[in-house]
Amino acid sequence: MSDIKYILYEDEGIDEKMFDYIANLLHRYLHDFISEEALRQDLEYCIKKGRTLTAFYEEELIGAVTGVYTPFFDKFHIAHLAVEEKFQGRGIGRELVERVIPDDISPSVHLNTENPGIEEFYKKLGFQATHLRYKRIRSGEQKPSD
């Protein structure tokens, strides 16, 4: 969609209102996979140390993606992605992912197996499965991704 405005936040702060706006959008779509507290911590880290990209239609925030460079893996790791349901299937998620990835580094993403359709989405973007990740959920953990 050509009437979508994308804004990249990199190495700079976002005011509290915009932070809450982005966090609320991400959490609405990712609440089954990550607690609000953990998501907000991730978002704050990605804003300070990585990149956050938003998509607006008119004045409405309709999508966001966050990511950060991970030296351990030497990759740009996509942390969180969400697009408002009424705008899904229009290439906005693809555009967010493509625009947030720096030109000089390969991307990676961890996918939650309980998130339907996400694996196919990333495969269409050229991502390939390279690792099998296991996690033992400790007593008291709130969400599988926390």
C-alpha positions as CSV (number, residue, x, y, z in Angstrom):
1,M,0.0,0.0,0.0
2,S,1.6,3.3,-1.1
3,D,-0.4,5.4,1.4
4,I,1.4,3.8,4.4
5,K,4.0,5.9,6.2
6,Y,6.9,4.0,7.7
7,I,9.0,5.6,10.5
8,L,12.3,4.1,11.6
9,Y,13.5,4.7,15.2
10,E,17.2,4.0,15.6
11,D,19.6,5.1,18.3
12,E,17.0,7.6,19.6
13,G,14.3,7.7,22.2
14,I,10.6,7.6,21.5
15,D,8.4,9.7,23.7
16,E,6.4,7.9,26.3
17,K,3.1,8.2,24.4
18,M,4.5,6.6,21.3
19,F,6.3,4.0,23.3
20,D,2.9,3.0,24.9
21,Y,1.2,3.1,21.5
22,I,3.7,0.7,20.1
23,A,3.8,-1.6,23.1
24,N,0.0,-1.8,23.2
25,L,-0.2,-2.8,19.6
26,L,2.5,-5.4,19.9
27,H,1.0,-6.8,23.1
28,R,-2.5,-7.1,21.7
29,Y,-1.2,-9.5,19.1
30,L,1.6,-11.2,21.1
31,H,0.0,-11.5,24.6
32,D,-0.3,-15.3,24.2
33,F,3.5,-15.5,23.8
34,I,5.0,-12.9,26.0
35,S,4.0,-11.0,29.1
36,E,3.4,-7.3,28.9
37,E,6.3,-6.6,31.2
38,A,8.8,-8.7,29.2
39,L,7.5,-7.1,25.9
40,R,8.0,-3.6,27.3
41,Q,11.5,-4.5,28.4
42,D,12.3,-5.9,24.9
43,L,10.9,-2.8,23.2
44,E,12.9,-0.5,25.4
45,Y,16.0,-2.4,24.7
46,C,15.4,-2.5,20.9
47,I,14.7,1.3,20.9
48,K,18.0,2.0,22.7
49,K,20.2,-0.6,21.1
50,G,18.5,-1.7,17.9
51,R,15.8,-0.6,15.5
52,T,12.1,-0.1,15.8
53,L,9.9,0.5,12.7
54,T,6.3,1.6,12.7
55,A,3.7,1.7,10.0
56,F,0.9,4.3,10.0
57,Y,-2.2,4.7,7.8
58,E,-3.3,8.2,8.1
59,E,-2.8,8.9,11.9
60,E,-3.4,5.2,13.0
61,L,-0.5,3.0,14.0
62,I,-1.2,-0.2,12.1
63,G,2.1,-2.1,12.5
64,A,5.4,-2.3,14.3
65,V,8.5,-4.4,14.3
66,T,11.5,-4.4,16.6
67,G,14.9,-5.9,16.3
68,V,18.5,-5.7,17.5
69,Y,21.9,-6.9,16.5
70,T,23.0,-10.0,18.4
71,P,26.9,-10.3,18.5
72,F,26.6,-13.9,19.7
73,F,24.9,-15.0,16.5
74,D,26.3,-12.2,14.4
75,K,22.7,-11.5,13.1
76,F,20.1,-8.8,13.3
77,H,17.4,-10.5,15.4
78,I,13.8,-9.6,14.8
79,A,12.2,-9.6,18.2
80,H,8.5,-8.7,17.7
81,L,6.2,-8.0,14.8
82,A,2.5,-7.1,14.7
83,V,0.1,-5.7,12.0
84,E,-3.5,-4.7,12.8
85,E,-5.8,-7.5,11.6
86,K,-7.7,-5.3,9.2
87,F,-4.4,-4.5,7.4
88,Q,-3.0,-8.0,7.3
89,G,-2.5,-9.7,3.9
90,R,-1.5,-6.4,2.2
91,G,2.3,-6.7,2.4
92,I,2.7,-4.4,5.4
93,G,4.3,-7.1,7.6
94,R,6.7,-7.9,4.7
95,E,7.6,-4.3,4.3
96,L,8.2,-3.8,8.0
97,V,10.5,-6.8,8.2
98,E,12.4,-5.8,5.0
99,R,12.8,-2.2,6.1
100,V,13.9,-2.9,9.7
101,I,16.8,-5.2,8.7
102,P,20.1,-3.3,8.2
103,D,21.6,-3.7,4.7
104,D,24.9,-5.0,6.0
105,I,23.8,-7.9,8.2
106,S,21.8,-11.1,7.9
107,P,18.6,-11.4,9.9
108,S,17.3,-14.1,12.2
109,V,14.0,-14.7,14.1
110,H,12.8,-17.2,16.7
111,L,9.3,-18.4,15.9
112,N,6.8,-19.6,18.5
113,T,5.3,-22.9,17.3
114,E,2.0,-21.9,18.8
115,N,1.7,-18.9,16.5
116,P,-0.3,-20.1,13.4
117,G,1.0,-19.0,10.0
118,I,4.1,-17.3,11.3
119,E,6.5,-19.9,9.9
120,E,5.0,-19.7,6.4
121,F,5.2,-15.8,6.6
122,Y,8.9,-15.9,7.2
123,K,9.6,-18.6,4.7
124,K,8.0,-16.4,2.0
125,L,10.5,-13.7,3.1
126,G,13.4,-16.1,2.4
127,F,14.1,-17.2,6.0
128,Q,15.1,-20.9,6.4
129,A,15.0,-23.0,9.5
130,T,18.5,-23.5,10.8
131,H,18.1,-24.4,14.5
132,L,15.8,-26.3,16.7
133,R,15.4,-24.4,20.0
134,Y,14.2,-26.1,23.2
135,K,13.2,-24.3,26.3
136,R,12.4,-25.8,29.7
137,I,9.6,-23.7,31.2
138,R,10.3,-23.1,34.9
139,S,7.6,-23.0,37.5
140,G,6.2,-19.5,37.7
141,E,7.1,-18.4,34.2
142,Q,4.2,-16.4,32.7
143,K,4.6,-17.1,29.0
144,P,6.6,-19.5,26.8
145,S,8.7,-16.7,25.4
146,D,9.5,-14.9,28.6
